[in-house]
Amino acid sequence: MENNNRLIQLVTENTPQSQLFADYLRQQLDCQVAILSPSNTRKLKADNEGILILLDADHMDDAAMQAWQSHVAERPEASLASFNLRDEDHAVEILSCMHVRGIFYRDDSLPLICKGLRTLQEGQLWMSRSLMGRMLEFYRRHQINAYRPACGLTQRELEIIGLLGSGASNMEIADRLFVSEHTVKSHLYNIFKKIDVHNRLQAVNWARHNLGAPPPVPQKSHHG
């Protein structure tokens, strides 16, 4: 009974069906399984060995799921998974706004769910390769778009404004980016026009307020 000090909490409506599901998990996984109402985050138990919280996507709206995520964020021993998802598109929706370690679909078999729960209890993720691939692509696009402001700066202009913020001169920028100083001046003219500033200091201040940390800039090897 090595897992009897671990806990799985099913966040779902308490029905005969969910009771049967909980009983099945107890028998198969040899651990404690409790059912909690979706609206009752404060009944989350303390457990030093780890709590796995399964959110029922069929019985929870976005606000309820976010409330559970906020509560779990304060509990390092707890992790989230979600079950009864419609399909992979639904999983992408959930994963794009929540830190969920495991995904289970409506048509998953009970033995498959048990296999996934054991994997999660071992501290690993449980989701398909195709879903992971889609999420990596989602975060890659999000990272790019989060830095690209609405004023439409190009990637090269972003690099230049980043170097500007580091105090580089036009000649140093040209040297770093392997372009002519004339090209740098042309880019700066376009940048100033797009973001409606008149000098380098204003451009740097605009970048700090609107862009945060600049993107990585290609490094040029130092000459001896």
C-alpha positions in Angstrom: 0.0 0.0 0.0 2.8 2.4 -1.0 0.4 5.1 -2.3 -2.1 5.2 0.6 -0.5 8.5 1.8 -1.1 10.1 -1.6 -4.4 11.8 -2.4 -6.4 12.3 -5.6 -9.2 14.9 -5.4 -11.9 14.8 -8.0 -13.4 18.2 -8.5 -16.8 17.3 -9.8 -20.5 17.0 -8.9 -21.1 14.3 -6.3 -23.2 11.8 -8.2 -23.6 8.0 -8.3 -21.4 8.0 -11.4 -18.6 10.1 -9.8 -18.8 7.9 -6.7 -18.3 4.8 -8.9 -15.3 6.5 -10.6 -13.8 7.4 -7.3 -14.2 3.8 -6.0 -12.6 2.5 -9.1 -9.6 4.8 -8.8 -9.2 3.8 -5.1 -9.0 0.1 -5.9 -6.8 0.5 -9.0 -4.3 3.1 -7.7 -4.4 2.1 -4.0 -4.6 5.7 -2.8 -7.1 8.0 -1.2 -9.7 9.6 -3.5 -12.0 12.4 -2.4 -14.8 14.2 -4.3 -15.0 18.0 -3.9 -17.6 20.4 -5.3 -16.2 22.7 -8.1 -17.3 25.7 -6.0 -15.5 24.7 -2.8 -11.7 25.4 -3.2 -11.3 25.9 0.5 -11.7 22.2 1.3 -8.5 21.3 -0.4 -6.6 19.1 2.1 -3.0 19.4 3.1 -0.8 16.5 2.0 3.0 16.5 2.2 3.3 13.6 -0.3 1.4 15.4 -3.0 -2.2 16.0 -4.1 -3.4 15.4 -7.6 -6.4 17.5 -8.4 -8.6 16.3 -11.3 -10.9 19.1 -12.6 -14.0 17.9 -14.4 -14.3 20.0 -17.6 -17.9 18.8 -18.0 -19.0 20.4 -14.7 -16.8 23.5 -14.4 -16.8 26.8 -16.3 -13.7 28.9 -17.0 -14.1 31.0 -13.8 -14.3 27.9 -11.6 -11.2 26.4 -13.2 -9.2 29.6 -12.8 -10.3 29.8 -9.1 -8.9 26.3 -8.6 -5.7 27.2 -10.4 -5.2 30.3 -8.2 -5.7 28.2 -5.1 -3.4 25.4 -6.2 -0.7 28.0 -7.1 -0.3 28.6 -3.3 0.2 24.8 -2.7 3.5 23.5 -4.0 2.6 19.9 -3.1 -0.5 20.1 -5.4 -0.8 19.6 -9.2 -3.7 19.9 -11.6 -5.0 17.7 -14.3 -8.3 17.9 -16.2 -10.7 15.2 -17.4 -13.8 14.8 -19.6 -12.3 17.1 -22.3 -14.1 17.0 -25.7 -11.0 16.8 -27.9 -7.6 18.1 -28.6 -8.9 21.6 -29.5 -10.6 21.7 -26.1 -7.3 20.7 -24.5 -5.4 23.5 -26.2 -8.0 26.0 -24.9 -7.5 24.7 -21.3 -3.7 24.5 -21.6 -3.4 28.0 -23.1 -4.7 29.6 -19.9 -3.9 27.1 -17.1 -1.0 25.1 -15.7 -2.4 21.6 -16.2 0.0 18.7 -16.1 -2.4 16.0 -17.4 -5.2 15.8 -20.0 -7.9 13.1 -20.1 -10.6 13.0 -22.8 -14.3 11.9 -22.5 -13.6 8.8 -24.6 -10.5 7.6 -22.6 -10.9 4.2 -21.2 -10.7 3.7 -17.4 -7.4 1.6 -17.6 -5.9 4.4 -19.7 -6.9 7.0 -17.2 -5.3 4.9 -14.4 -2.1 4.7 -16.4 -2.1 8.5 -16.8 -2.8 9.1 -13.1 0.1 6.8 -12.1 2.4 8.8 -14.5 1.2 12.1 -13.0 1.8 10.8 -9.5 5.4 10.1 -10.5 5.8 13.8 -11.3 5.6 13.5 -15.1 3.3 15.0 -17.7 0.4 13.1 -19.3 -0.6 14.3 -22.7 -0.2 13.3 -26.3 2.9 14.2 -28.4 0.6 16.0 -30.9 -0.9 18.1 -28.1 2.6 18.9 -26.7 3.6 19.9 -30.2 0.7 22.2 -30.6 1.3 23.8 -27.3 5.0 24.5 -28.1 3.9 26.2 -31.3 1.3 28.2 -29.4 3.8 29.4 -26.9 6.4 30.2 -29.6 3.9 32.3 -31.5 2.7 33.9 -28.2 6.3 34.9 -27.3 6.9 36.5 -30.7 3.6 38.3 -30.7 3.9 39.5 -27.1 7.0 41.4 -28.1 5.8 42.7 -31.4 3.9 46.0 -30.7 0.8 47.1 -32.5 2.8 49.9 -34.3 4.3 47.3 -36.6 8.0 47.4 -36.0 9.9 44.7 -38.0 12.2 42.2 -36.4 15.2 44.2 -37.5 13.8 47.4 -36.1 13.2 45.6 -32.8 16.8 44.5 -32.8 18.0 48.1 -33.4 15.8 49.6 -30.7 17.1 47.0 -28.3 20.7 48.0 -29.1 19.7 51.6 -28.8 18.5 50.8 -25.2 22.0 49.3 -24.4 23.6 52.7 -25.3 25.1 51.6 -28.6 26.0 54.2 -31.2 24.9 54.1 -34.8 28.4 52.7 -35.8 28.3 50.1 -33.1 24.8 49.0 -34.1 25.9 48.8 -37.8 28.9 46.7 -36.7 26.8 44.4 -34.6 24.2 43.8 -37.3 26.6 43.7 -40.2 24.9 46.6 -42.0 26.1 50.1 -43.1 25.7 53.1 -40.8 23.5 54.6 -43.5 21.1 51.6 -43.2 21.0 52.0 -39.4 20.1 55.7 -39.8 17.3 54.8 -42.3 15.9 52.2 -39.8 16.0 54.7 -37.0 14.2 57.3 -39.1 11.4 54.7 -39.7 11.3 53.6 -36.1 11.0 57.2 -34.9 8.2 57.8 -37.3 6.3 54.6 -36.4 6.4 55.2 -32.6 6.0 59.0 -32.9 9.2 60.1 -31.1 11.9 62.6 -32.1 15.2 61.4 -30.7 17.1 58.4 -29.3 16.2 59.1 -25.7 12.5 59.2 -26.4 12.8 56.0 -28.4 14.6 54.2 -25.6 12.0 55.4 -23.1 9.2 54.3 -25.4 10.8 50.9 -25.7 11.1 50.4 -22.0 7.5 51.3 -21.4 6.1 49.3 -24.3 8.4 46.4 -24.9 10.0 45.5 -21.6 13.2 43.4 -22.1 14.5 43.5 -25.6 14.8 40.3 -27.7 18.1 38.6 -28.0 20.4 40.4 -30.4 22.9 38.5 -32.6 26.3 38.5 -31.0 29.4 39.6 -33.0 32.7 38.1 -31.9 35.2 40.6 -30.5 38.3 41.4 -32.5 41.6 41.1 -30.7 
